[in-house]
């Protein structure tokens, strides 16, 4: 891994706080480029397992270089502070896009899934199972590129497993039945199930299972089928529905053979409906083809940013108006005093 110091970066605003780490916007002083800086929370630095997981995440990211995986720029341990730098997404995540604009068109959803499947196949080829695929871990670029991030709970087949036997790892709404049962080892089929959950949510605007609590949610994941896609998203092509439902099979053996097969089927669907541009690389698996779904996704990202900017301006104007009103009322009250 590329060892660095915190002094190599100019740390800016806080972007997000997770269970074990905080992410800040920062500037790499050597290049002047913006990055996202993830730092282990101080109260977690004494937990040996958490520290080991953070170091494992850095090692995993250092081994992965793919167009649809967040770029890793190195990290280190600076006076007990574990940190690493990664690619900064200024346009947010798929979760934020769904919250702002609602369900995607089937072409946009298929393009997302094509890109994510490409990333998953690459990771699986390197012995990495993500285990926590969900919309909030899928980052967007302005051109509609989707990138997989947050490998904090990833399983590395080439290293000692840090998960205790029977321990449940993942996010309940996107967790495969085998993860819920605590089976070991967890394979890439678990990521395919999560991809099915994500795909379902992209076309319907809601996850496939919505239990009122963890117990209900896990029961649904284990035993119940999701609501019919044809009712929630009637414009979804039958071929895409077939892929999503196969990804959501309870039995891992009934899911697609691998992520590459899912990517191929998405490519086929998109090429039949929209023209695909030529790949920019000889590596077909790099996912470098551009489809009309991705172009539409880029337009949706732009609309989402405009909506967010508009809201921010509105809140700023409201804040200014509130301050002016307080000043006026205070002055009036002062002048009214005898």
DRENMARTOR-594624 format. One record per residue (C-alpha): x, y, z; residue number from 1. Coordinates in Angstrom, 2 decimals. Example, Ala and Ser with C-alpha at 12.3 -4.5 7.8 and 13.67 -1.06 7.14 Angstrom:
% residues 2
12.30  -4.50  7.80  1
13.67  -1.06  7.14  2
END
This chain:
% residues 338
0.00  0.00  0.00  1
1.07  3.57  -0.66  2
1.92  4.91  2.83  3
1.14  8.57  3.40  4
0.69  11.16  6.14  5
-2.30  13.32  7.00  6
-0.09  16.35  6.40  7
-0.11  15.37  2.71  8
-3.72  16.61  2.62  9
-5.59  19.79  3.33  10
-8.65  18.50  5.19  11
-11.94  20.30  4.51  12
-15.61  19.79  5.29  13
-17.10  16.66  6.81  14
-19.05  14.66  4.20  15
-20.34  11.71  6.17  16
-20.02  9.90  9.50  17
-20.38  6.13  9.63  18
-20.25  3.57  12.40  19
-16.45  3.32  12.35  20
-15.19  6.16  10.18  21
-15.67  9.75  9.05  22
-15.25  10.94  5.47  23
-13.95  14.43  4.73  24
-13.50  16.44  1.59  25
-9.78  17.14  1.19  26
-7.15  18.38  -1.23  27
-4.06  16.36  -2.11  28
-1.30  18.96  -1.63  29
1.01  17.25  -4.13  30
-1.50  17.33  -7.00  31
-4.06  19.94  -5.98  32
-6.79  17.42  -6.74  33
-9.86  16.96  -4.50  34
-10.19  13.59  -2.73  35
-12.38  11.93  -0.12  36
-10.44  11.21  3.07  37
-11.75  8.41  5.27  38
-10.51  8.39  8.87  39
-11.11  5.82  11.59  40
-13.11  7.27  14.48  41
-10.99  7.92  17.56  42
-13.24  5.85  19.82  43
-12.73  2.85  17.51  44
-8.94  2.95  17.43  45
-8.69  0.68  20.50  46
-10.88  -2.03  18.98  47
-8.44  -4.49  17.38  48
-11.09  -6.05  15.14  49
-12.29  -2.67  13.84  50
-8.69  -1.60  13.19  51
-8.01  -4.88  11.38  52
-11.13  -4.38  9.23  53
-10.10  -0.82  8.35  54
-6.61  -1.98  7.38  55
-8.16  -4.84  5.38  56
-10.37  -2.35  3.52  57
-7.28  -0.35  2.57  58
-5.50  -3.48  1.37  59
-8.51  -4.64  -0.67  60
-8.92  -1.25  -2.36  61
-5.21  -1.09  -3.14  62
-5.59  -4.32  -5.16  63
-8.60  -3.20  -7.18  64
-8.36  -0.90  -10.19  65
-11.48  -0.81  -12.34  66
-13.61  1.83  -14.13  67
-16.58  1.00  -11.90  68
-14.81  0.78  -8.53  69
-13.91  3.89  -6.52  70
-10.22  4.75  -7.02  71
-7.87  4.34  -4.06  72
-5.03  6.84  -3.64  73
-3.19  5.42  -0.64  74
-3.31  5.80  3.11  75
-1.50  5.09  6.33  76
-1.28  5.38  10.10  77
-0.33  8.88  11.22  78
0.37  8.94  14.97  79
-2.34  6.35  15.60  80
-4.84  7.87  13.14  81
-5.71  5.37  10.41  82
-6.84  7.00  7.17  83
-6.93  6.60  3.42  84
-7.71  8.77  0.41  85
-10.10  7.77  -2.35  86
-11.92  9.22  -5.32  87
-14.36  11.99  -4.41  88
-17.89  11.79  -5.79  89
-19.33  15.30  -6.04  90
-22.63  13.99  -7.42  91
-23.60  11.66  -4.57  92
-24.90  8.12  -4.49  93
-27.69  6.13  -6.11  94
-29.58  6.31  -2.82  95
-29.52  10.10  -2.90  96
-30.55  10.10  -6.56  97
-33.55  7.87  -5.80  98
-34.56  10.09  -2.88  99
-34.37  13.20  -5.05  100
-35.84  12.02  -8.38  101
-37.68  8.74  -7.66  102
-37.51  5.46  -9.58  103
-35.32  5.23  -12.67  104
-36.40  4.28  -16.16  105
-35.70  0.68  -17.08  106
-32.86  1.77  -19.39  107
-31.20  3.78  -16.64  108
-31.60  0.88  -14.20  109
-30.20  -1.64  -16.69  110
-27.21  0.62  -17.34  111
-26.54  0.88  -13.59  112
-26.75  -2.89  -13.21  113
-24.48  -3.46  -16.21  114
-21.82  -1.25  -14.66  115
-22.14  -2.73  -11.17  116
-22.04  -6.28  -12.53  117
-18.79  -5.43  -14.32  118
-17.30  -4.19  -11.03  119
-18.51  -7.26  -9.14  120
-17.04  -9.70  -11.66  121
-13.69  -7.94  -11.44  122
-13.76  -8.04  -7.63  123
-14.84  -11.70  -7.59  124
-12.02  -12.57  -10.00  125
-9.65  -11.13  -7.38  126
-11.20  -13.14  -4.56  127
-13.19  -10.20  -3.13  128
-16.87  -10.51  -2.14  129
-18.30  -7.09  -1.26  130
-21.07  -8.34  1.11  131
-22.70  -4.90  1.50  132
-23.88  -3.85  -1.94  133
-26.66  -1.22  -1.69  134
-27.60  2.11  -3.31  135
-25.72  4.16  -0.68  136
-22.47  2.36  -1.63  137
-22.86  3.09  -5.34  138
-21.37  6.45  -6.29  139
-22.27  8.50  -9.36  140
-20.27  10.63  -11.77  141
-21.70  13.45  -13.86  142
-21.46  11.34  -17.02  143
-23.66  8.61  -15.56  144
-20.81  6.32  -14.52  145
-21.57  4.19  -11.46  146
-18.77  3.17  -9.10  147
-18.83  0.64  -6.28  148
-17.33  1.77  -2.98  149
-17.16  1.00  0.77  150
-15.38  -2.33  1.02  151
-15.33  -2.19  4.82  152
-17.06  -5.56  5.26  153
-15.65  -7.24  2.15  154
-14.45  -10.83  2.34  155
-10.99  -11.49  0.92  156
-10.50  -15.11  -0.10  157
-6.72  -14.61  -0.04  158
-6.58  -13.50  3.61  159
-7.73  -14.67  7.03  160
-11.45  -14.09  7.49  161
-12.19  -11.46  10.13  162
-15.82  -12.58  10.50  163
-16.70  -14.80  13.45  164
-18.45  -18.05  12.51  165
-22.21  -17.44  12.37  166
-21.82  -13.65  12.47  167
-24.23  -11.72  10.21  168
-22.49  -9.17  7.97  169
-24.28  -6.74  5.66  170
-27.32  -4.47  5.52  171
-30.59  -6.24  6.31  172
-32.61  -4.93  3.36  173
-30.03  -6.19  0.83  174
-28.72  -9.26  2.61  175
-28.87  -12.66  0.94  176
-30.55  -15.59  2.72  177
-27.20  -17.31  3.17  178
-25.80  -14.21  4.90  179
-28.81  -14.09  7.23  180
-28.22  -17.73  8.12  181
-24.57  -16.96  8.88  182
-23.26  -19.49  6.40  183
-19.53  -19.59  5.66  184
-17.93  -18.99  3.32  185
-20.05  -16.36  1.61  186
-19.51  -16.37  -2.17  187
-20.10  -13.91  -4.97  188
-23.66  -15.22  -5.21  189
-24.48  -13.08  -2.17  190
-23.45  -9.97  -4.12  191
-25.68  -11.07  -7.00  192
-28.66  -11.29  -4.63  193
-27.90  -7.76  -3.37  194
-27.66  -6.61  -7.00  195
-31.17  -7.99  -7.50  196
-32.39  -5.97  -4.51  197
-30.75  -2.85  -5.92  198
-32.16  -3.44  -9.42  199
-35.66  -3.95  -7.99  200
-35.39  -0.69  -6.06  201
-34.10  1.22  -9.08  202
-37.14  0.38  -11.23  203
-39.79  0.57  -8.49  204
-38.41  3.25  -6.16  205
-38.66  0.89  -3.17  206
-36.66  -2.12  -1.91  207
-38.14  -5.58  -2.52  208
-38.64  -6.27  1.19  209
-39.93  -3.68  3.67  210
-40.47  -5.38  7.01  211
-41.44  -3.19  9.97  212
-38.45  -4.52  11.94  213
-35.35  -6.63  11.45  214
-37.14  -9.86  12.33  215
-39.87  -9.30  9.74  216
-37.35  -8.15  7.14  217
-35.16  -11.21  7.59  218
-38.19  -13.53  7.47  219
-39.23  -11.97  4.17  220
-35.71  -12.34  2.79  221
-35.67  -16.01  3.76  222
-39.17  -17.14  2.80  223
-41.36  -14.61  0.98  224
-41.35  -13.41  -2.65  225
-41.19  -9.64  -3.27  226
-44.26  -7.75  -4.55  227
-44.88  -8.25  -8.28  228
-42.68  -6.04  -10.41  229
-45.33  -5.88  -13.12  230
-47.64  -4.07  -10.70  231
-45.10  -1.61  -9.29  232
-43.21  -0.93  -12.54  233
-45.47  -2.04  -15.43  234
-43.20  -0.56  -18.12  235
-40.28  -2.80  -17.15  236
-39.45  -5.20  -20.03  237
-40.10  -8.90  -19.28  238
-36.43  -9.70  -19.95  239
-35.29  -7.32  -17.20  240
-37.93  -8.63  -14.79  241
-36.68  -12.16  -15.47  242
-33.09  -11.18  -14.62  243
-34.10  -9.35  -11.43  244
-36.24  -12.24  -10.18  245
-33.47  -14.72  -10.93  246
-31.02  -12.58  -8.94  247
-33.52  -12.63  -6.04  248
-33.75  -16.42  -5.90  249
-33.57  -17.66  -2.29  250
-31.34  -20.58  -3.34  251
-27.94  -19.29  -4.47  252
-27.68  -22.16  -6.96  253
-30.67  -20.79  -8.88  254
-29.16  -17.35  -9.38  255
-27.15  -16.42  -12.50  256
-23.86  -18.26  -12.83  257
-21.79  -15.13  -12.22  258
-21.82  -11.35  -12.52  259
-20.37  -11.54  -16.04  260
-23.49  -13.35  -17.25  261
-25.66  -10.59  -15.74  262
-23.53  -7.94  -17.42  263
-23.88  -9.77  -20.75  264
-27.66  -9.99  -20.49  265
-27.90  -6.30  -19.58  266
-25.68  -5.43  -22.55  267
-27.90  -7.50  -24.82  268
-31.06  -5.78  -23.59  269
-29.56  -2.32  -23.95  270
-28.06  -2.98  -27.38  271
-31.43  -4.17  -28.68  272
-33.19  -1.04  -27.41  273
-30.41  1.55  -27.83  274
-27.20  1.80  -29.88  275
-24.03  1.06  -27.93  276
-20.85  3.04  -28.57  277
-17.64  1.12  -29.20  278
-15.60  0.14  -26.11  279
-12.63  2.38  -25.38  280
-10.54  -0.60  -24.31  281
-9.71  -4.08  -25.57  282
-10.84  -5.37  -22.18  283
-14.48  -6.23  -22.75  284
-14.90  -6.84  -19.03  285
-13.97  -3.26  -18.17  286
-17.53  -2.14  -18.77  287
-16.37  0.74  -20.95  288
-19.29  0.66  -23.41  289
-21.61  3.65  -23.27  290
-25.36  3.11  -23.70  291
-28.30  5.44  -23.99  292
-29.39  4.41  -20.49  293
-26.15  5.84  -19.12  294
-26.65  9.07  -21.07  295
-30.18  9.36  -19.64  296
-28.76  8.66  -16.19  297
-26.28  11.52  -16.65  298
-29.19  13.85  -17.44  299
-31.03  12.64  -14.33  300
-27.92  13.29  -12.21  301
-27.78  16.84  -13.59  302
-31.47  17.40  -12.80  303
-30.93  16.05  -9.30  304
-28.04  18.45  -8.70  305
-30.14  21.36  -9.94  306
-32.96  20.37  -7.57  307
-30.56  20.15  -4.62  308
-28.96  23.49  -5.51  309
-32.41  25.07  -5.79  310
-33.36  23.76  -2.34  311
-30.12  25.04  -0.86  312
-30.72  28.49  -2.35  313
-34.29  28.46  -1.00  314
-33.13  27.54  2.50  315
-30.40  30.18  2.35  316
-32.94  32.81  1.30  317
-35.27  31.66  4.07  318
-32.44  31.95  6.57  319
-31.55  35.48  5.43  320
-35.21  36.50  5.59  321
-35.51  35.05  9.11  322
-32.45  37.00  10.28  323
-33.75  40.23  8.75  324
-37.15  39.66  10.38  325
-35.55  39.07  13.79  326
-33.47  42.25  13.43  327
-36.53  44.28  12.42  328
-38.66  42.94  15.27  329
-35.85  43.51  17.77  330
-35.38  47.08  16.55  331
-39.13  47.73  16.66  332
-39.32  46.38  20.19  333
-36.41  48.59  21.27  334
-37.91  51.70  19.68  335
-41.30  51.00  21.27  336
-39.81  51.12  24.75  337
-40.56  54.36  26.67  338
END
